[in-house]
Amino acid sequence: MISDRSSQQVFFGTSALLFIGSTALTVAWCGSMSAMGKMPMPGGWAMSMTWMRMPRQSWIGAAAKFLAMWIVMMAAMMLPSLIPMLWRYRQAVSRVCDLRLGTLTALAGIGYFFVWTLMGLAVFPLGVALATVEMDIPALARAVPLLIGAVILLAGVLQFTPWKARYLACCREAPGHGRIMSPNSGEALRQGLRFGFHCSMSCANLTLVLLVIGVMDLRAMAVITAAITAERLAPAGERFAYAIGFVIVCAGLTLILRAVELG
C-alpha cells in the first residue's frame, strides 16, 4: 500500500514538474518572439517572425530552434490530457507486472512526443514555404485574412465528422482495452506511438487553428489546450467536441465576413 502510494506521488509529482517547466519555457519563448515584433503585410495583417531566419542564422539552426519550441509547447498543451492516459496505461501494466513501471511509462511518453516531433518537422518547412510565397505574391498576402477565416471554418466543420469521432474515441479509450498489456520496452514505445498518432489525428484540426492564428500566441494556446482537454477527458466529450466545433465555425464565419468587408 505504501509502495503504491509512493509510486503514485512520484508519477504525479514528476508530471506536475514537467507541465510547470514546459509552460514556463513556452511563456518565456512567446515573450521573446513578441519582443521581436511582426512583419506588416498587405491586407492589414502581420506575419510572425516564427518562420524567419535571424541574422547570421542558418536554416538548420532556425529549424532546430523551432523544433525545440514546438516540443516544449506541445508538452505544455498536451500534458493535461496525456497524464491521465499515461496513468491508466501504468495501471494496466501493473496488473501484469509492477516492476519497471517508471521506465515503461517514460518510454510511452517518449513514443507519444516522438509523433509530435515528426509533426513539427513537417510544419516548419511548410510554414516557411507559405511565408515565402506570401511575401513574394502581394495579391496572395492580401487574401490571407480571408483564407484564415476559411481554414478556421473548415477546422470547425471537421469537429462534426466521423473522422473526428473515430480518433476522439480512440483517445478516450482506456489503454489495453480488450487485451493484456505486455510489460516490455518495445510494447511501451508502441503504445506511446499509438497514443501520439491517435492524439495528433484527433486534434489536427484544432492544431491547424493554432497555426493559422499564431503558433506562439499564448491566448490561442490556452483556449486550444482547454478544448483538447475537455473533449478528451470530460464525461460527455462528444458533446464538448460538437460545442467546440460550433464555436469554431462561428469564429471562422465572423473572420470571413470581416475580411470581405475590409477587402
C-alpha positions, 0 to 999 in steps of 0.5 A: 500500500505504501509502495503504491502510494509512493509510486503514485506521488512520484508519477504525479509529482514528476508530471506536475514538474514537467507541465510547470517547466514546459509552460514556463519555457513556452511563456518565456519563448512567446515573450521573446518572439513578441519582443521581436515584433511582426512583419506588416503585410498587405491586407492589414495583417502581420506575419510572425517572425516564427518562420524567419531566419535571424541574422547570421542564422542558418536554416538548420539552426532556425529549424532546430530552434523551432523544433525545440519550441514546438516540443516544449509547447506541445508538452505544455498543451498536451500534458493535461490530457496525456497524464491521465492516459499515461496513468491508466496505461501504468495501471494496466501494466501493473496488473501484469507486472509492477516492476519497471513501471517508471521506465515503461511509462517514460518510454510511452511518453517518449513514443507519444512526443516522438509523433509530435516531433515528426509533426513539427518537422513537417510544419516548419518547412511548410510554414516557411514555404507559405511565408515565402510565397506570401511575401513574394505574391502581394495579391496572395498576402492580401487574401490571407485574412480571408483564407484564415477565416476559411481554414478556421471554418473548415477546422470547425466543420471537421469537429462534426465528422466521423473522422473526428469521432473515430480518433476522439474515441480512440483517445478516450479509450482506456489503454489495453482495452480488450487485451493484456498489456505486455510489460516490455520496452518495445510494447511501451514505445508502441503504445506511446506511438499509438497514443501520439498518432491517435492524439495528433489525428484527433486534434489536427484540426484544432492544431491547424487553428493554432497555426493559422492564428499564431503558433506562439500566441499564448491566448490561442494556446490556452483556449486550444489546450482547454478544448483538447482537454475537455473533449478528451477527458470530460464525461460527455466529450462528444458533446464538448467536441460538437460545442467546440466545433460550433464555436469554431465555425462561428469564429471562422464565419465572423473572420470571413465576413470581416475580411470581405468587408475590409477587402 
